[in-house]
Amino acid sequence: MQSYDMSKPLDLDEELEKGKKLGNQTFIKDDDHNILVITRGHPFERDPFFEMIDSLGFQWSHVEHPAAQNFFEDNKIQKYSAILFYDMPGLNFEASPDDKSFFVDPPEDFKKNFIDRLSDGIGCVFLHHSIAGWPVWEEYSKIIGGKFLYKPGKVKGIMSPDSGYRHFVNYNITPTGDHPITLGLEDFEIEDELYLAHVFEDDVNPILKSDYNFKKDNFYSASNALAGNLNSNDNWNHKDGSNIVGWTKNYKKSAITYLQFGDDAKSYKNQNVRNIIKRSINWVIGETTVLKK
C-alpha cells in the first residue's frame, strides 16, 4: 500500500502527477494494474469523465452493459486488479409507468458469477449513481453498503419510499476517521449532486462526510421526477438521511469503496475528487490482496 508523509502539507497536483503515466493504453499490460471501467444505465458527460479516468494513471479498459455482465464469467476478469462502477443497471426508463417492465432482475448466472468473483477477490470502487443499480436484487445493495430507490421498494426486506436527489449543491466534504484514502486530506468544497438515500451505517466504515442537511425539504422525489414532475417533493415523505458520502467495507474477499460524488464535469475536474478516486482504487487493490491471503 502507498504510504503518505504526514509531516508536510499534501500537494494534490504533485500526488496526481506522480501516478500519471503518459500514453495510457486500453490493452492489458501484465506489469501494471489494469482497471475495468463499467458504464451504462445513466447519462453522463463522456469526454470529461474519461479524461478524468485517464488522468488517474492506471491502464484501463471500458465496457458497457449488457456486455459488462460477460466479464464476470470465470477467468475473464483475472487480468484486472479492480473495477470502477459508474453504471446503473436494472432499470428500464422507457417503461417507467409499468413497474413490471421498469425493474429488471439480473440474470441468475450473472448474479452467481458476480458473487463468485467477489469471493475470489476483486477490488471494487462504486461511484455516484451506481448505488441505484440492480434495485430488485437485494444482495447488490449489501455489497455496496447503501441503496438509492427511484420508486418505493424494499431495503433490507422493509418497504421504503423512493429516494431524493438535489443537483448543483455547493457543500463541504470532511474526511473522517483514520484511513489511507483520506490521510492528509483537508476539508474541501465541491458542487455536485447529493442523494437522500439509504446508507447502511452499521455495515460501512465512513471516510467522508458532507455538511449538507440531509432532510426531506432539501431534496426532490425521484418518483416525482420519473412522472415528469421535476424538482418536486410534493406528496413525498422521507426520513432524514445520513451525511456519509464516502465509505469503505469488505464483501467476501473483496474490498469495496463507495463515493457519492461524480455527477458531472465540475466534479470530474475537482482535483480532490480525482485524488480520492485514485487512492480508492489503490486501496481496494491493496486491501483485496490482504483479504485473499
Phi, psi and omega in degrees: 000149181288139178258158183232136178277110184275001184275350179225155180301148180285127175260103185298316181299319180294317183294318179294320182293326180300326182269354186278134176245127178291142175073039177306138183249152180266005172266161186278132177243128185293336186264009180230164171283119179260129185248134175260122179256123183246129179226178173108147182113341180213135180293151176203165181276100193297308185298310177298324180295311183287335172296319176298313181301317181294330182287347186284341174096011179256153165286131185219153173234153182238136176217145179253160170287148004275352182300330181302329183295332180291337182290345181270001173291155185308133174077344184285343185248005185297331182282353182259138180272334182200162177239133174253114182265116173233043187243173175208069182282164174094010180226132179248093187290341177288345181239036188298328179292337184256109184300322182296327179269334183290317181269129182243120178278133179295151177302146182299322180292326176294316180301316179296314181298319180298311179296321179299318181292323176291331176288328175290322181112109174209125180294139183228129173242120179256131180246140165044250188289354178299340180291348179263002184290152177042061187295334181269358174263098187302323184295332183298318179293329177292327177295315183285319183105014179184177184203134172250131183249124173281335175224159176307139183194185183272137173233113186054040176083359183246132180296139183221150175292166176298159184275172181245158179222158174207114180279159170055045177270130171267119182212166179255140176252133179240123173296143181226146180078187182242099185217143180303331181293328187248359181303128178085349180281140176256169175305146176214158181259147180210150169252123186197175174272141176241158181241140165260089188226185181271127172244122182278077190302328181286346185251356187235162175253106183294137175234343180219136176231152178254151176269004178287152180270111184272072176235161188307317185296344181263006182225168178242151184286130177294323179294320176300320179296319178300326181277004179092003180258079186290150175052052181223140170240027177299136176054032182236134179230135181209140176294157172303146184248184182273146176266011175284121183242006175202136181207167173233161175193172174242147173221120187056237180255023183242136175272139186235139169230137171240134179232123186283337181285165177123033184279322187210188187298327178300320178290316181302325186276348180293122184296327177294319178299312179301317182294320180292321177296316178300313179296322180297318178298313179299320182292314182295329176294311182292317182292323178295323176301320178292316182296332182281346183287000000 
